[in-house]
Structures are given as C-alpha cells and as structure tokens.
Amino acid sequence: MKILRLSLLLALSLNTAGCGTFIAHSMVRSPNRYPTWLAPQAPVSLAFNPRLLTNFAALYLQVGPPPATLCYRIVEPANYHLKISSTNWLSHHRKDYFFTFKATVPGPTNAWTAAPRGTVLLLHGYGLAQFSMLPWALQLGEDGWRCVLVDLRGHGRSTGKRIYFGLVETNDLSQLLDALARNQELAAPVDVLGESYGAALALRWKTVEPRLQSVVAIAPYASLSNSVLNITREYAGWFPQAIIRSGLGKLPSVLRVSAGELDTITVMKRQPVQALFIAGSEDKIAPPKDVKELYELASPGSRLIIVPGATHEALTYYFSYLVPVILPWLDQAK
C-alpha cells in the first residue's frame, strides 16, 4: 500500500489533530482520485515497454453495489520469453530497487494455450494497478495459466468513489468470476495471487468464494491500523501519529463496521483458509511476525516462506526466489 500520498494530503489539508472523521473519509477515498503529484517517490521502479500491457485488450465490467466499473485484462498461456534483471542501491539509508522486464508479445502459443492449467487472478497493492502484476501474468502464462489482471475498485482505470478494504471488493471479484464463467473464460481450478492490500483481499475473498481453489498471499497485513501506522513511520515520520490514530479510530464508523472487521486476522480467526504466505525479512510494513501470525491461524497444509533481504515494496519481484515456490504450490492445488 502506498498511503504516503494520503499523509501528504492530510498534512496539506489539516492544521489540527481534531479532524478524525475527515481523515477517515480521506482514507477511504479511492486512490485514483488523488492528484498524481501527491504520489510518493517509489522505492521500487518497474521498467517495461507499455506495449507489454496494452497488447492485452482492456475489458470492463459493471459491479456493485455500490456501483463501479472494473477494468481487467486476460493474459492467455503463451511463450512470452520473459527476461528479468534487477539492481538495488542505498539511497538516504533506504534500499531502492530497479527491475527490468522484457518479453515477447503476442507470445507464440505453447502446450497450454488451447487448454490452460487453470485461471489465476492477480491482485495488486494499494495505490497501484494492473501493470504492477503484469510480470507475474507473463510468468504464469508461460507455465500454462490463464491470468486475469484487474484494477481493483478505485484503482487504475476502475471506478468507484471509495474503497472498502475488502468489505465490498470481494463481491466485485466474485462478479468478475461470474462474467468470466459466462464468457467461458474461467478455466478450473481458479486461484488468486495478491500482494499487500491485494494479498489481504485474497485471503478475505477465499472465505466467501467457494470457487477459489488456492491462495498465494505476498506480504498481507494482519491489522489494517498497524500497517497504516507502519507506513506513516516509514515514509512520513514527521507526520504526527496522533492525527493518523484519530482517523483510524473513526474509520470503522465511516464504513459502518466494527473495528475488527477491517483486520485480516479477524477474518482468519473466524474462518481459517489454506494459503501460501510469503513475507520479506526486511519488510517494515507487514513484518514477518505479522505474516506468521496469519499463517498460524491458517488451515492445515498452509506454508510460510520468508524471503531474505526483501522489503515490502520489492518482495513481489523476487522472482528467482518466488517462482520455484509459487509454481509448485499452484500445481499441487489442481
């Protein structure tokens, strides 16, 4: 999640700590409705030709309630010849990363093009969009999976005035499955791979969607409040914690739920699911201990992998470490 833009907005808009309700309303405002100049400088940069994404047709689906339009793309199995290179360096005591992805699109057909192994939905993090999960779509496509890239409600090219931290988004995604099934594009088994906000959403979705077979959760947050505070400390340590806590305290009433319902740990306690949990050893947003807490609540057969040296933002792109783990996990779940 990239909540620094929210912190910057609040810093510009507020000069007192007594506006918790305003802050809470800002927290649920859709990220794609914030001015782009408020976005923080990303510690992770992805470099690839825009044609890698636009080669796949943008499709749209009306979902709700509340009404919104989801933008999604289908990446069919093919030989995309994906090549990945990366570098990292220290900048102001922070590790920055640069990942380069090269691929062939459209890709030549492979053994699974006509009969995919199954379908994998790819869920991005807060403030991001489909492009951030495209490398995984190409990687899984090479391995025979039909992949669905989706801009979550209020992100990218999808609409919606506010986000609901999974309370509404799971229904959006189930309606997307309905549409794929109607169009005969939902090859079984159906799996989901999410990162950060998308990982927490994937775990929550599994508890209410019986069509989901397998879950891969990369750096899911256990407590929404803790993750927001961690982000503030990491990216805007100068911003008063009291202001953020005030907004977090009002957030449940704005969304009309109890406070615990916003936390992934509450969902897992109520209905454990089996999943592959992946954490980064240097993740300060969703630290390994938080991910381990979710893993310990999960159903038997779950796995926990901790990737050495990986930060929250970079963990998703540790392909050399993750591919040998994720591909067998998806294969065994068939």
Secondary structure, DSSP 8 states (H G I E B T S, - for coil): --THHHHHHHHHH-SSS--HHHHHHHHHB-GGGS-GGGS---SEEEE--THHHHTS--EEEEETTTTEEEEEEEE-------EEEEEEEEETTEEEEEEEEE--SS----TTSSS-SEEEEEE--TT--GGGGHHHHHHHHHTTEEEEEEE-TTSTT---SB--TTTTHHHHHHHHHHHHHHTT---SSEEEEEETHHHHHHHHHHTT-TTEEEEEEES--S-HHHHHHHHHHHH-TTS-HHHHHHHHHHHHHHHTS-GGGG-HHHHHHHS----EEEEETT-SSS-HHHHHHHHHHS-TT-EEEEETT--TTTGGG-HHHHHHHHHHHHHHT-
